[in-house]
């Protein structure tokens, strides 16, 4: 079955960078895109970007365009989200999600990133 | 960006009730709309895609409808497991955006 397993909780200082990883299994990794979404407590979900796991093409939300980089390692079936210049507002849960039927059909368990001095 | 607005924000209902949640898009998205269920501390779960197509293994008491800018999620007979937060999301173009959520509470 399709599984996405994300890396663990991160605590970072303002201005630092964070990398969240997403390990995929149960399907052919390069056949499906991966999206990244975040959700602050009690807030709506916020789409950050998309990576075509096959050719590496990316699309980013304009809000995060300058600070986020999505990448993948096809040999390891891994997707990565790098977020730079962290600020307190980036304290939230980050999810990877695999496309299914054109939308976000399979989700990772979420990774909490806390930004605090 | 396309704005998605859900109503109500909170809904109190009892087991066995029929409930409807509405989602409006700021411009036409055809039927490129999905509904998700989220429980505390868990990732969202896809319930419905293409506005009205039930995801596999989702109970048939869930139903979706609408097109263009107005959409609905209906639960025909609430079960205890259905008390959760529901989000709509468009996927007609990037960036995808979500509604603010509807929390379904036990009355």
Interface residues (C-beta under 8 A of the other chain):
Chain A: X35 X43 X44 X45 X46 X47 X50 X59 X61 X62 X95 X97 X100 X101 X102 X103 X104 X105 X107 X108 X109 X110
Chain B: X1 X32 X34 X36 X43 X44 X45 X46 X49 X50 X53 X55 X87 X89 X91 X94 X95 X96 X97 X98 X99 X100 X101
